[in-house]
């Protein structure tokens, strides 16, 4: 391909993107009140990796399962070993342009409610009000016995002091951190990991999130559904919707004959239900679209 052909191709691609953006902007203009559902894709710009690739393929190690965490001490040791390594990435992350754009949209009255599948807290950092944390908050930890609540930051020092060799390993090996305060670690003796316990009753501590295999609290689902009923459209940003907890809102919107729009790079589980889709970088899209 010569230079002239390359320029012509670039112009065609640019024109196609401009047309797609214009169509998506027109959709937003025609639907002034949005229920927004966000996924991991909106946070990748902050340095937090995604769970899946553009085809929906899982990219991480096998996730912690809810029942396994509750029943098996070794699984809890595995979780806290991975968390001591991965928490640093999530705790230092800052909101992206996409998070900040949604805060502006909310202030402009365009968002009936914001529901997020993410546990990273970046919408709160961006000062979005009243978001529904569908899968909970990774910055909180609760006692499974007495229900005492702790901030995750408070436990990091205890984890480090009780597991100094693990911490040194984390600092020197460049362990791959995950999207939920987790990290990939396979070559460590998990039975040696000293896990934190409740300061009030010595009970088992658990991150205040919905693990895989766990149930999203019904109150959160019902609150999101009630907001969707009052919305003109459902807007999904940065989610493949492979997990049912998010996909259910697309099914519910379809039942209510509420249009569904998606901004996401790659396929989604709900592609056959969508009214319109913008397949492009989320940060770029959110910078170009107007509330």
C-alpha positions in Angstrom: 0.0 0.0 0.0 1.5 3.4 -1.0 1.3 6.6 1.0 -1.7 7.9 -1.0 -3.7 4.7 -0.3 -2.8 4.8 3.4 -4.0 8.4 3.7 -7.2 7.6 1.8 -7.9 4.6 4.2 -7.3 6.7 7.2 -9.7 9.3 5.9 -12.4 6.6 5.4 -11.9 5.2 8.9 -12.0 8.7 10.4 -15.2 9.4 8.5 -16.8 6.2 9.7 -15.9 7.0 13.3 -17.3 10.5 13.0 -20.6 9.0 11.6 -20.8 6.5 14.5 -20.2 9.2 17.1 -22.8 11.4 15.5 -25.4 8.6 15.6 -24.6 7.8 19.2 -24.7 11.5 20.2 -28.1 11.8 18.5 -29.3 8.8 20.5 -28.2 10.4 23.7 -29.9 13.7 22.7 -33.1 11.8 22.1 -33.0 10.0 25.5 -32.2 12.7 28.2 -32.6 10.5 31.3 -30.1 7.5 31.4 -29.6 4.6 33.7 -25.8 4.1 33.4 -24.2 0.7 34.0 -20.4 0.7 34.1 -17.9 -2.2 34.0 -14.2 -2.8 34.2 -13.5 -1.1 30.8 -14.1 2.4 32.3 -11.3 1.9 34.8 -8.6 0.5 32.6 -7.4 4.0 31.8 -6.5 4.3 35.5 -4.1 1.4 35.2 -6.5 -1.2 36.6 -6.6 -4.1 34.2 -9.7 -5.7 32.8 -11.1 -9.2 33.4 -11.7 -10.1 29.7 -10.4 -9.4 26.2 -12.4 -8.0 23.3 -13.9 -11.5 22.6 -15.1 -11.9 26.1 -12.3 -14.4 27.0 -11.3 -14.5 30.6 -7.8 -13.1 31.2 -7.1 -13.7 34.9 -6.4 -16.6 37.2 -9.4 -18.6 38.5 -11.2 -16.1 40.8 -12.0 -16.7 44.4 -15.4 -18.4 44.8 -17.8 -17.2 47.5 -18.5 -20.6 49.1 -14.8 -21.6 49.1 -13.8 -18.4 50.9 -16.5 -19.0 53.5 -15.6 -22.6 54.2 -11.9 -23.1 53.6 -9.1 -21.5 55.6 -6.6 -22.1 52.8 -8.7 -20.2 50.3 -8.8 -17.3 52.7 -5.0 -17.4 53.0 -4.8 -17.5 49.2 -7.1 -14.4 49.0 -5.2 -12.3 51.5 -1.8 -13.3 50.0 -3.1 -12.1 46.6 -4.7 -9.0 48.2 -1.5 -7.8 50.0 0.0 -7.7 46.5 -2.9 -6.3 44.5 -4.3 -3.7 46.9 -1.6 -1.2 46.3 -2.6 -0.8 42.6 -6.3 -0.2 43.3 -5.8 2.0 46.4 -3.6 4.4 44.4 -5.7 4.5 41.2 -7.3 7.8 40.2 -10.6 8.4 38.2 -10.3 8.4 34.5 -11.8 11.0 32.1 -14.7 8.7 31.7 -15.5 8.7 35.4 -15.3 12.5 35.5 -17.5 12.9 32.4 -20.2 10.8 34.1 -20.1 13.1 37.1 -20.6 16.1 34.8 -23.5 14.2 33.1 -25.0 13.6 36.5 -24.7 17.3 37.5 -26.4 18.2 34.2 -29.4 16.0 35.1 -28.8 13.4 32.5 -28.4 10.3 34.8 -31.3 8.9 36.8 -28.9 6.5 38.5 -25.4 5.1 38.1 -24.9 1.4 38.7 -21.4 0.0 38.7 -20.1 -3.6 38.5 -16.7 -2.3 39.7 -15.5 -2.5 43.3 -12.7 0.1 42.8 -14.5 3.1 44.2 -13.4 5.4 41.3 -16.9 6.8 40.8 -16.9 8.0 44.4 -13.5 9.5 43.9 -14.9 11.3 40.9 -17.6 12.7 43.1 -20.5 10.9 41.5 -23.4 10.9 44.0 -25.4 7.9 45.1 -23.9 5.2 42.8 -25.1 1.7 43.3 -22.1 -0.6 44.0 -23.6 -3.8 42.6 -20.7 -6.0 43.6 -19.7 -4.0 46.8 -16.6 -2.1 47.8 -13.1 -3.4 47.9 -12.1 -0.6 50.3 -14.2 -2.2 53.1 -13.9 -5.4 55.0 -16.5 -6.9 57.4 -16.5 -9.5 60.1 -18.5 -12.6 59.1 -19.5 -13.1 62.8 -20.1 -9.8 64.5 -20.5 -7.7 61.3 -17.9 -5.1 62.4 -16.8 -3.0 59.4 -13.2 -2.0 58.7 -11.4 0.0 56.1 -9.1 -2.1 53.9 -6.3 0.5 54.2 -6.2 -0.2 58.0 -5.5 -3.8 57.4 -2.6 -3.4 55.0 -0.1 -2.5 57.7 -1.1 -5.6 59.7 -0.8 -7.8 56.6 2.6 -6.5 55.8 4.0 -6.8 59.4 2.6 -10.4 59.7 3.8 -11.5 56.3 7.1 -9.6 55.7 8.6 -12.2 53.4 5.5 -12.2 51.2 5.6 -8.4 51.0 9.3 -8.4 50.1 8.5 -11.0 47.4 5.7 -8.7 46.1 8.0 -5.7 45.9 10.8 -7.5 44.2 9.0 -9.8 41.7 6.6 -7.4 40.0 3.6 -9.6 40.5 0.8 -9.0 38.1 -2.1 -7.2 39.9 -5.7 -7.7 39.0 -8.8 -5.5 38.6 -10.3 -6.1 42.0 -7.4 -5.6 44.4 -6.2 -9.2 43.6 -3.0 -10.4 42.1 -1.7 -13.4 40.3 0.6 -15.5 42.6 1.2 -19.2 42.2 4.6 -19.9 43.7 4.0 -19.2 47.4 3.3 -21.5 50.3 -0.2 -20.3 51.2 -0.3 -22.2 54.4 2.3 -19.8 55.8 0.1 -16.7 55.2 -1.1 -15.0 58.4 -4.6 -13.6 57.7 -6.2 -10.7 59.7 -9.0 -11.4 62.1 -11.7 -9.2 63.7 -10.3 -7.0 66.5 -13.6 -7.2 68.3 -14.5 -10.9 68.3 -11.5 -12.6 66.5 -14.0 -13.6 63.8 -13.2 -14.2 60.1 -12.8 -11.1 58.0 -14.1 -10.9 54.4 -13.8 -8.1 51.8 -17.2 -6.3 51.4 -17.6 -7.5 47.9 -19.7 -10.1 46.1 -17.3 -12.9 45.2 -18.0 -15.1 42.1 -20.8 -17.5 43.0 -22.2 -15.1 45.5 -25.5 -13.3 45.2 -25.9 -9.5 44.7 -28.0 -8.2 47.6 -31.6 -8.0 46.4 -32.0 -4.4 47.6 -29.3 -3.2 45.2 -30.9 -5.0 42.2 -34.4 -3.6 43.1 -33.0 -0.1 43.5 -31.4 -0.3 40.0 -34.5 -1.7 38.4 -36.7 1.0 40.0 -34.3 3.6 38.5 -34.4 1.9 35.1 -38.2 2.1 35.0 -37.9 5.9 35.3 -35.2 6.2 32.6 -35.4 6.8 28.9 -32.6 4.4 28.1 -30.0 2.1 29.5 -26.4 3.1 28.8 -23.7 0.4 29.4 -20.1 1.6 29.5 -17.1 -0.7 29.5 -18.7 -4.1 30.1 -18.9 -7.3 28.1 -21.9 -8.2 30.3 -20.7 -11.8 30.5 -21.7 -11.9 34.2 -25.4 -12.2 34.7 -25.5 -9.5 37.5 -25.0 -6.8 34.8 -26.6 -8.6 31.9 -29.9 -8.9 33.8 -30.5 -5.2 33.4 -30.3 -5.5 29.6 -32.9 -8.3 29.7 -35.1 -6.2 32.1 -34.8 -3.1 29.8 -35.8 -5.3 26.8 -38.9 -6.5 28.7 -39.8 -2.9 29.4 -39.1 -1.8 25.8 -36.4 0.6 27.0 -33.7 1.1 24.4 -30.1 -0.1 25.2 -26.9 1.7 24.2 -23.4 0.4 24.7 -19.9 1.9 24.6 -17.4 -1.0 24.7 -14.5 -2.3 22.8 -15.4 -5.7 21.6 -18.4 -8.0 21.9 -20.9 -8.1 24.6 -23.3 -10.8 25.8 -26.2 -8.5 25.0 -25.2 -7.6 21.4 -28.5 -9.0 20.0 -30.5 -6.8 22.4 -28.9 -3.5 21.7 -30.4 -0.4 20.0 -27.0 1.1 19.3 -23.4 0.4 20.0 -20.2 2.4 19.9 -17.1 0.1 19.6 -14.2 2.4 20.5 -11.9 3.4 23.3 -14.0 4.5 26.2 -11.9 7.4 27.3 -11.9 8.9 23.8 -15.6 8.3 23.4 -16.5 9.9 26.7 -14.3 12.9 25.8 -16.1 13.5 22.5 -19.7 12.8 23.6 -21.7 15.6 25.2 -24.2 15.4 28.0 
